[in-house]
Amino acid sequence: MAFLRFEDLRVFKLAEKLCDDIWDVATSWKYFEKNTVGMQLVKSADSIGANIAEGAGRGTPKDNKRFVRISRGSLNETKYWLRRACRRNLISKEQDSYFGQIIEDLGPQLNAYLKSIGRNTKHQTPNTKHQTLNTKH
């Protein structure tokens, strides 16, 4: 079995894309919005990939699975903060739809990765393509 570094996992790359795109949007907000919704949103999105990385470095399938479950929790938290951002008119409907599609793809990818941990298979998940987000709204 060939071992994949966490940086090579499709699920990790998609998590990175989500948090980088959220960063690009949130850093353009005014101080109050950044300091409240923005900080929470960025932290929760960053936590998705960070927990994938930490779990991979723990050395045991049990620990890795635990951190992937934490990633799923961070994904749900990110979904919550995006909902707040949309309702407070901090992101456009187009941005909300864009982020929603990534989140819709990340959930099953995290589940597939979780199921693959400890098996004699490569840690891969379905590949999806995402367009680049226009960060202005």
N, C-alpha and C positions, 0 to 999 in steps of 0.2 A: 504494500500500500504506500502510495506517495503521500507525504504530509503537505498540506497546504498551509502556508503562513496566513494568519488572520487578515493581513493586508491584501491577500489575493482572493479572499472570499467575496463573491458577488454581493452577499448580504451586507458585508462590511462596506464595500464600495458604495452601495446605495444609501446606507446610513450616513456615510461621509457626504454624499451629494446633498442629502436632505439638510444636514446641519450647516453645511457651507451656504446653501441657498437661503436658509432661514437667517443666517448671520448677515448675508448681504441685504436682506430686507429690513431686519430689525435695527441695524446700525444707522439706517436713514431716518429713523423716527426721532421725534422731539424727546427732550430729556425725561419728562415724566413717563411717557410711554415706554421708553427704553428701560427706565429704572424699575418699572413695575412688570408689565406683561413681557417686555423684551428680554429682560434678564432671565425670567422663569422659562420662557420659550427656548432661548438659546441653551440654557443649562440642561433642560430635559432632552432636547435634540442631540446635544453633544454626548449625553449619557448613553444613548443607544449604542453608538460605535465604541465608546470607551468601555462599556461593559462587555462587549464582544471581545475586545482586545484583552481586557483583564482576565476574562474567563479562559481564553486560549492560553494565557501565561500561567495559569494556576497548576497545570500539570496533571490534573485528574479529570476524567469525564464528569464525575459528580460535581466538582467545583465549576467546571465549564458550563454545565447545564444550569446550575444555579445562577450564574451571571447572565446567561442568555435569557432566563426568565426575568431577571431584573431589567434587561434590555426591552423586553416586551412591556413591562410596566412603564418604562421611560417613553416608549412609543405611544402608549395610551395617554400619558401626561402631555406629550407633545401635541397630540390630537386635541386634547382639552384646551391648551393654550392657544392653538391655532383657531379654535372655535371662538375663544374670547377675542382674539385679534380681529377676526372677521366681524363679529357682532359689534365691535367698537370702531369699525371702519378703519382699522390700521392696515389691513391688507385688502386687496381688491378681490372680487369674485373670481377673476382669472387666477390670481395667486392661490386663493383658497382651493380651487379645483386642482391646480397643479400639485400643491402640497398634499391634498387629499389622495391623489392618484399614487404618489410615492408611498404614502402611509398604507394605502390599500395593498400595495405590492410588498411592502416590508413585513407586514404581519405574517402572511403565509411563508415568506422566506425565512423569517426567524423561527417559525414552527418547524419548517423542513430542516433547518440547520440543527435545531434542538434534537429532533428525532435522529439525525445522522451522527451525533456525537457518541463516540464509543463503538460505533459499528466499524466494520472493515471496509469502509468506503471513504472516498474523498469528501470533504466538507464543502459541497457545492449546492447551490440553490438555483432555481430557474432564473435565466437572464431576461431582464426587461430593459426596454429602451425608454429614455425620458428626454424630452426636449429641454432646452435651456430656458430658464425662467427670465422673463423681462421683469426686473425688480422694481420698476417704477409703476405706481398706480395712481 
